[in-house]
């Protein structure tokens, strides 16, 4: 639920200090947003975009300071980076982001400490800096997976406060006051609920794109250069696969390996891919059709009471604009495709009892795109039936599907074993294969995401 700008500032926040441990992309973004935007206006207060200084009704000034750190070998470069930032709204003042040498200094001085580190590193980092936590401070985290984060906090923090997990109402209100400047919708979840929804909306989606990239890499194939991959659905597959592989490997590894819910879902996706592929190989069209239609009904609802909206999430004319490597010939028609990755996604959701529309408020743009193309296939009975027929009768994509099946099983095995190094090696070697194409792919992918999100606004 969204917070109100008219909420009163909790007492004791006149000189509130927010500490950020971990200045990667997310840590820097939060530091800058808290510094630049300040806190939202309260009642008839005036929010000035300098040092988060706010004039509260009654003449009281409220000032927030951000203290941050990363690894000690990053200290000098971070100091230089943030010392050069000037605030634009009040002349002559420096940014209120103070870079400290380590997490001990941040922890002992801050009223609200945010651990913005990789999920795989959260236990080690909290173990090191947690004992220095200021008495009565509020502690929270930004890891993609809350299960290891909560365990680390439970094991290593003093028995004072953890945001919401064991926090007072007063402490929680302070955190909401700080975060109000982000102008985001606040959704209240337990750690377990967070991990379940994250798995539902991200883990299997990532597994599908990771598997596509690995399959194309194994075939030494840049799909946008082939006539095999033409059309809106293929544009999504290609652009979002490259979007994922252009990111840092640990973002996806931590989310998949450390989240118990994600492990189950990635394993089920690999099973769905394998079992559907076996039906295709065996020529079992009737069994394949019955299984896919049963999954469709469970996930998307019955024909007379569907779970999708009247308006499709995606339109072909939007997606067809974003082709990597230049525009296709207007006479170039897509080759028949069984869309194994999409059929397996719905089969996986069905097996796990997931209704993807239930978590739209917490979903990422990538998930909405993936759900959109999946829905696009399943909304059209003729298009779906053609995909099923092609799956059995046409061998055009048979080798692609074989590599995709191998890839999905490989990622599932890696996640099941909990091997971060194996994950890293699998990811990085494919990343290097596509790397020369990232600049163009990122530009096209960003434009596609923006256009799609704008087109789906009510």
C-alpha positions as CSV (number, residue, x, y, z in Angstrom):
1,X,0.0,0.0,0.0
2,X,1.3,3.5,-0.8
3,X,2.3,5.7,2.1
4,X,0.8,9.2,2.6
5,X,2.9,12.4,2.3
6,X,0.8,13.8,5.1
7,X,2.1,11.4,7.7
8,X,3.8,13.0,10.7
9,X,7.5,12.6,11.2
10,X,8.2,10.3,14.2
11,X,9.9,12.0,17.1
12,X,13.6,11.7,17.5
13,X,14.5,12.0,13.8
14,X,15.8,15.5,13.7
15,X,19.4,14.3,12.9
16,X,18.7,10.8,11.6
17,X,21.6,8.9,10.1
18,X,21.1,6.2,7.5
19,X,24.1,3.8,7.0
20,X,24.6,1.8,3.8
21,X,27.0,-1.1,3.9
22,X,27.8,-2.1,0.3
23,X,28.1,0.5,-2.4
24,X,27.5,-1.6,-5.5
25,X,24.9,-0.4,-8.0
26,X,22.0,-0.8,-5.6
27,X,23.8,0.8,-2.6
28,X,24.9,3.8,-4.7
29,X,21.4,4.2,-6.1
30,X,19.8,4.4,-2.6
31,X,22.6,6.7,-1.3
32,X,22.0,9.1,-4.2
33,X,18.2,9.0,-4.1
34,X,18.1,9.6,-0.3
35,X,20.6,12.4,-0.7
36,X,19.2,14.1,-3.8
37,X,15.5,13.7,-3.2
38,X,15.4,14.1,0.5
39,X,12.3,13.0,2.3
40,X,8.8,13.7,1.0
41,X,6.9,16.7,2.2
42,X,4.8,16.2,5.3
43,X,1.6,18.1,5.6
44,X,2.4,21.7,4.7
45,X,6.1,21.1,5.1
46,X,8.6,22.0,2.3
47,X,11.0,19.4,1.0
48,X,14.3,21.0,-0.1
49,X,16.5,18.7,-2.2
50,X,19.6,19.4,-0.2
51,X,21.0,17.1,2.6
52,X,17.5,15.8,3.1
53,X,16.7,19.0,5.1
54,X,13.0,19.5,5.6
55,X,11.0,22.3,7.2
56,X,8.4,20.6,9.5
57,X,5.2,22.5,10.5
58,X,6.0,24.4,13.6
59,X,9.4,25.6,12.3
60,X,11.5,22.5,13.0
61,X,14.3,21.6,10.6
62,X,14.8,17.9,9.9
63,X,18.2,16.8,8.5
64,X,19.2,13.3,7.3
65,X,22.8,12.2,6.8
66,X,23.8,9.1,4.7
67,X,27.0,7.3,5.8
68,X,28.2,4.5,3.5
69,X,31.1,2.1,2.9
70,X,32.2,-0.7,0.8
71,X,35.3,-2.9,0.9
72,X,38.3,-0.9,2.3
73,X,40.2,-1.1,-1.0
74,X,37.3,0.9,-2.5
75,X,37.5,3.7,0.1
76,X,39.6,6.3,-1.7
77,X,37.8,5.8,-5.1
78,X,34.4,6.2,-3.4
79,X,35.4,9.2,-1.5
80,X,36.6,10.9,-4.7
81,X,33.4,9.9,-6.5
82,X,31.0,11.3,-3.9
83,X,33.1,14.3,-2.9
84,X,32.7,15.6,-6.5
85,X,28.9,15.6,-6.2
86,X,27.3,19.0,-5.6
87,X,23.8,19.7,-4.6
88,X,21.9,21.9,-7.1
89,X,19.2,23.3,-4.9
90,X,21.2,25.2,-2.3
91,X,24.4,26.8,-3.5
92,X,27.7,26.1,-1.9
93,X,26.9,22.9,0.0
94,X,28.4,19.5,-0.5
95,X,26.4,16.2,-0.7
96,X,25.4,14.7,2.6
97,X,26.8,11.3,1.6
98,X,29.8,10.6,3.8
99,X,32.0,7.7,2.8
100,X,33.6,5.8,5.7
101,X,36.4,3.3,5.7
102,X,34.5,0.2,6.9
103,X,31.2,-1.2,8.2
104,X,32.3,-0.8,11.8
105,X,32.3,3.0,11.5
106,X,29.0,2.9,9.6
107,X,27.3,0.6,12.1
108,X,28.3,2.4,15.3
109,X,27.1,5.8,14.0
110,X,23.9,5.0,12.1
111,X,20.3,5.0,13.3
112,X,19.1,2.8,10.3
113,X,21.6,0.4,8.7
114,X,21.0,-1.1,5.3
115,X,23.1,-4.1,4.2
116,X,23.3,-3.8,0.4
117,X,25.5,-6.8,-0.3
118,X,25.2,-10.0,-2.3
119,X,23.0,-12.7,-0.8
120,X,26.0,-15.1,-0.9
121,X,28.0,-12.7,1.2
122,X,25.4,-11.5,3.7
123,X,26.3,-13.9,6.5
124,X,30.0,-13.0,6.4
125,X,29.5,-9.3,6.2
126,X,26.9,-9.2,9.0
127,X,29.1,-11.4,11.1
128,X,31.9,-8.9,10.7
129,X,30.1,-5.6,11.2
130,X,26.9,-6.6,13.1
131,X,28.6,-6.5,16.6
132,X,29.3,-2.8,16.0
133,X,25.7,-2.0,15.6
134,X,24.6,1.2,17.4
135,X,22.4,0.4,20.5
136,X,18.8,0.5,19.4
137,X,19.6,0.9,15.7
138,X,17.2,-0.4,13.0
139,X,18.8,-2.9,10.6
140,X,17.5,-4.0,7.2
141,X,18.8,-5.5,4.0
142,X,18.5,-5.4,0.3
143,X,19.5,-8.9,-0.7
144,X,17.4,-10.6,-3.4
145,X,16.7,-13.5,-1.1
146,X,15.5,-12.9,2.5
147,X,16.1,-16.4,3.9
148,X,19.9,-16.1,4.3
149,X,19.5,-12.4,5.2
150,X,17.2,-13.1,8.2
151,X,19.4,-16.0,9.3
152,X,22.5,-13.7,9.3
153,X,20.7,-11.1,11.3
154,X,19.4,-13.6,13.8
155,X,22.9,-15.1,14.2
156,X,25.0,-12.0,14.4
157,X,23.1,-8.9,15.4
158,X,22.6,-7.7,19.0
159,X,19.1,-8.3,20.3
160,X,17.8,-4.8,19.6
161,X,16.0,-4.4,16.3
162,X,15.6,-5.9,12.8
163,X,13.2,-4.0,10.6
164,X,9.7,-5.5,10.9
165,X,11.0,-9.0,11.6
166,X,11.5,-8.1,15.3
167,X,11.0,-4.3,15.3
168,X,8.8,-1.9,17.3
169,X,6.1,0.1,15.6
170,X,8.1,3.2,16.2
171,X,11.2,1.8,14.4
172,X,9.1,0.7,11.5
173,X,7.5,4.2,11.1
174,X,11.0,5.7,11.0
175,X,12.0,3.4,8.1
176,X,8.9,4.3,6.2
177,X,9.6,8.0,6.8
178,X,13.1,7.6,5.3
179,X,11.9,5.6,2.3
180,X,9.0,7.9,1.4
181,X,11.2,10.0,-0.8
182,X,11.4,7.1,-3.3
183,X,7.7,7.5,-4.1
184,X,7.3,3.8,-4.4
185,X,4.3,1.6,-3.6
186,X,4.9,-0.1,-0.3
187,X,4.0,-3.8,-0.1
188,X,4.2,-5.5,3.3
189,X,5.5,-9.1,3.2
190,X,7.1,-11.5,5.6
191,X,10.6,-12.8,4.6
192,X,9.0,-16.1,3.5
193,X,6.3,-14.3,1.4
194,X,9.0,-12.2,-0.2
195,X,11.1,-15.2,-1.2
196,X,8.0,-17.1,-2.5
197,X,6.9,-14.2,-4.7
198,X,10.4,-13.5,-5.9
199,X,10.7,-17.1,-6.9
200,X,7.2,-17.0,-8.6
201,X,8.0,-13.9,-10.6
202,X,11.7,-14.1,-11.2
203,X,13.5,-17.4,-10.6
204,X,11.8,-19.5,-13.3
205,X,11.7,-16.6,-15.7
206,X,15.5,-16.1,-15.4
207,X,16.0,-19.9,-15.8
208,X,14.2,-19.8,-19.1
209,X,16.3,-17.0,-20.5
210,X,19.5,-18.4,-19.1
211,X,18.7,-21.7,-20.8
212,X,17.9,-20.0,-24.1
213,X,21.2,-18.1,-24.0
214,X,23.2,-21.3,-23.1
215,X,21.5,-23.2,-26.0
216,X,22.3,-20.5,-28.6
217,X,25.9,-20.4,-27.2
218,X,26.2,-24.2,-27.6
219,X,25.1,-23.9,-31.2
220,X,27.4,-20.9,-31.8
221,X,24.4,-19.0,-32.9
222,X,23.4,-15.3,-32.8
223,X,19.6,-15.9,-33.2
224,X,18.9,-12.4,-34.5
225,X,21.1,-13.1,-37.5
226,X,19.0,-16.1,-38.5
227,X,15.7,-16.3,-40.3
228,X,14.6,-18.8,-37.7
229,X,13.8,-16.2,-35.1
230,X,11.5,-13.6,-36.5
231,X,8.5,-11.8,-34.9
232,X,7.4,-10.3,-31.6
233,X,7.8,-13.3,-29.4
234,X,11.3,-14.0,-30.7
235,X,12.2,-10.4,-30.2
236,X,11.4,-10.7,-26.5
237,X,13.3,-14.0,-26.2
238,X,16.4,-12.5,-27.8
239,X,16.5,-9.1,-26.2
240,X,15.7,-10.2,-22.7
241,X,18.2,-13.1,-22.9
242,X,21.0,-10.6,-23.8
243,X,19.7,-8.2,-21.2
244,X,20.2,-10.9,-18.5
245,X,23.6,-12.0,-19.7
246,X,24.8,-8.4,-19.8
247,X,24.4,-8.2,-16.0
248,X,26.5,-9.4,-13.1
249,X,26.4,-13.2,-12.6
250,X,25.9,-13.1,-8.9
251,X,22.5,-11.2,-9.1
252,X,20.9,-14.3,-10.6
253,X,23.0,-16.9,-8.7
254,X,22.0,-15.7,-5.3
255,X,18.3,-15.4,-6.1
256,X,18.2,-19.0,-7.5
257,X,20.6,-20.9,-5.2
258,X,19.9,-19.3,-1.8
259,X,16.1,-19.1,-2.2
260,X,14.5,-22.5,-1.2
261,X,11.4,-21.7,-3.2
262,X,13.4,-20.9,-6.3
263,X,15.2,-24.2,-6.2
264,X,12.0,-26.1,-6.3
265,X,10.7,-24.0,-9.2
266,X,13.8,-24.2,-11.3
267,X,13.9,-27.9,-10.8
268,X,10.2,-28.2,-11.9
269,X,10.9,-26.0,-15.0
270,X,13.7,-28.4,-16.1
271,X,11.3,-31.4,-15.6
272,X,8.6,-29.7,-17.6
273,X,11.0,-28.9,-20.5
274,X,12.3,-32.5,-20.5
275,X,8.9,-34.2,-20.3
276,X,7.4,-32.1,-23.0
277,X,10.4,-32.6,-25.2
278,X,10.1,-36.3,-24.8
279,X,6.5,-36.2,-25.9
280,X,7.5,-34.2,-29.0
281,X,10.3,-36.7,-29.9
282,X,7.9,-39.6,-29.4
283,X,5.2,-38.1,-31.7
284,X,2.6,-38.2,-28.9
285,X,0.5,-35.2,-30.2
286,X,-2.7,-36.2,-28.3
287,X,-0.9,-36.6,-25.0
288,X,1.1,-33.4,-25.5
289,X,-2.1,-31.4,-26.4
290,X,-4.0,-32.8,-23.4
291,X,-1.2,-32.0,-21.0
292,X,-0.7,-28.4,-22.3
293,X,-4.5,-27.6,-22.4
294,X,-4.9,-28.9,-18.8
295,X,-2.0,-26.7,-17.7
296,X,-3.6,-23.7,-19.6
297,X,-6.9,-24.2,-17.8
298,X,-5.2,-24.4,-14.4
299,X,-3.0,-21.3,-15.0
300,X,-5.2,-19.1,-17.2
301,X,-8.7,-20.3,-16.2
302,X,-11.5,-21.8,-18.2
303,X,-12.7,-20.3,-21.5
304,X,-15.8,-18.8,-20.0
305,X,-14.0,-17.4,-16.9
306,X,-10.4,-16.6,-17.9
307,X,-7.9,-15.2,-15.4
308,X,-6.4,-12.8,-17.9
309,X,-7.8,-9.4,-18.6
310,X,-9.9,-8.5,-21.6
311,X,-6.9,-6.5,-22.9
312,X,-3.8,-8.5,-23.8
313,X,-0.6,-7.6,-21.9
314,X,1.3,-7.3,-25.1
315,X,0.6,-6.5,-28.7
316,X,2.5,-7.8,-31.8
317,X,2.7,-4.3,-33.3
318,X,4.6,-3.1,-30.2
319,X,7.1,-6.0,-30.0
320,X,7.7,-6.1,-33.8
321,X,9.4,-2.7,-33.6
322,X,12.4,-3.9,-31.6
323,X,14.6,-6.1,-33.8
324,X,18.2,-6.5,-32.9
325,X,20.6,-6.0,-35.8
326,X,18.3,-3.9,-38.1
327,X,14.8,-4.1,-39.4
328,X,13.5,-7.4,-41.0
329,X,12.2,-7.5,-44.4
330,X,8.4,-6.8,-44.4
331,X,8.0,-9.9,-46.4
332,X,10.0,-12.1,-44.0
333,X,7.6,-14.5,-42.2
334,X,8.4,-16.2,-39.0
335,X,9.2,-19.9,-39.3
336,X,6.9,-22.3,-37.5
337,X,8.0,-22.7,-33.9
338,X,6.8,-25.0,-31.1
339,X,7.8,-22.5,-28.4
340,X,8.9,-25.2,-26.0
341,X,10.2,-22.5,-23.5
342,X,6.7,-21.1,-23.2
343,X,4.8,-24.4,-23.1
344,X,7.1,-25.5,-20.4
345,X,6.6,-22.3,-18.4
346,X,2.8,-22.9,-18.2
347,X,3.3,-26.6,-17.5
348,X,5.7,-25.6,-14.6
349,X,3.3,-23.0,-13.2
350,X,0.5,-25.5,-13.4
351,X,2.5,-28.2,-11.5
352,X,3.5,-25.7,-8.8
353,X,0.0,-24.2,-8.5
354,X,1.2,-20.7,-9.5
355,X,-1.2,-18.2,-10.9
356,X,1.2,-15.5,-12.3
357,X,-1.4,-12.7,-12.2
358,X,-1.5,-12.9,-8.4
359,X,1.8,-11.2,-8.0
360,X,1.7,-8.5,-10.6
361,X,2.1,-5.7,-8.1
362,X,5.5,-7.1,-7.1
363,X,6.5,-8.2,-10.6
364,X,9.5,-6.9,-12.6
365,X,9.3,-5.6,-16.2
366,X,11.1,-8.7,-17.4
367,X,8.4,-10.9,-15.8
368,X,5.6,-8.9,-17.3
369,X,7.1,-9.2,-20.7
370,X,7.6,-13.0,-20.3
371,X,4.1,-13.4,-19.0
372,X,2.9,-11.2,-21.9
373,X,4.4,-13.4,-24.6
374,X,3.3,-16.6,-22.8
375,X,-0.3,-15.2,-22.6
376,X,0.0,-14.1,-26.3
377,X,0.6,-17.7,-27.3
378,X,-2.1,-19.2,-25.1
379,X,-4.8,-16.6,-25.8
380,X,-5.0,-17.6,-29.4
381,X,-6.3,-21.2,-29.7
382,X,-5.2,-21.4,-33.3
383,X,-1.7,-20.2,-32.6
384,X,-1.4,-22.6,-29.7
385,X,-2.7,-25.6,-31.7
386,X,-0.2,-24.8,-34.5
387,X,2.6,-24.7,-32.0
388,X,1.6,-28.2,-30.7
389,X,1.3,-29.6,-34.2
390,X,4.7,-28.2,-35.1
391,X,6.2,-29.6,-32.0
392,X,5.5,-33.1,-33.2
393,X,5.5,-32.9,-37.0
394,X,8.3,-30.3,-37.8
395,X,12.0,-30.9,-37.0
396,X,13.1,-27.4,-37.9
397,X,13.8,-26.5,-34.2
398,X,14.6,-30.0,-33.0
399,X,18.3,-29.4,-32.4
400,X,17.6,-26.0,-30.8
401,X,15.1,-27.7,-28.4
402,X,17.6,-30.4,-27.6
403,X,20.2,-27.8,-26.6
404,X,17.6,-25.9,-24.6
405,X,16.6,-29.1,-22.7
406,X,20.2,-29.8,-21.9
407,X,20.7,-26.2,-20.7
408,X,17.6,-26.2,-18.5
409,X,18.6,-29.4,-16.8
410,X,22.2,-28.0,-16.4
411,X,21.0,-24.9,-14.6
412,X,18.6,-26.9,-12.4
413,X,21.4,-29.3,-11.4
414,X,23.7,-26.4,-10.6
415,X,21.1,-24.8,-8.4
416,X,20.2,-28.0,-6.7
417,X,23.9,-28.6,-5.8
418,X,24.3,-25.0,-4.6
419,X,27.5,-24.5,-6.6
420,X,28.2,-20.8,-7.0
421,X,31.4,-21.3,-8.8
422,X,29.8,-23.7,-11.3
423,X,27.0,-21.2,-11.8
424,X,29.6,-18.4,-12.4
425,X,31.5,-20.5,-14.9
426,X,28.3,-21.4,-16.8
427,X,27.2,-17.8,-16.9
428,X,30.4,-16.1,-17.7
429,X,31.4,-18.3,-20.6
430,X,28.1,-17.6,-22.3
431,X,28.3,-13.9,-21.3
432,X,31.7,-13.7,-23.1
433,X,30.1,-15.3,-26.3
434,X,27.4,-12.6,-26.5
435,X,29.5,-9.7,-25.0
436,X,30.4,-8.0,-28.4
437,X,26.7,-7.6,-29.1
438,X,25.7,-6.1,-25.7
439,X,25.7,-2.4,-26.5
440,X,23.2,-2.7,-29.3
441,X,21.1,-5.3,-27.4
442,X,20.9,-3.2,-24.2
443,X,19.8,-0.2,-26.2
444,X,17.1,-2.1,-28.1
445,X,16.1,-4.0,-24.9
446,X,15.6,-0.8,-22.9
447,X,13.5,0.7,-25.6
448,X,11.4,-2.4,-25.8
449,X,10.8,-2.5,-22.1
450,X,9.8,1.2,-22.0
451,X,7.5,0.9,-24.9
452,X,5.8,-2.3,-23.6
453,X,5.3,-0.8,-20.1
454,X,3.8,2.4,-21.6
455,X,1.5,0.3,-23.8
456,X,0.2,-1.6,-20.9
457,X,-0.7,1.4,-18.8
458,X,-4.5,1.7,-18.2
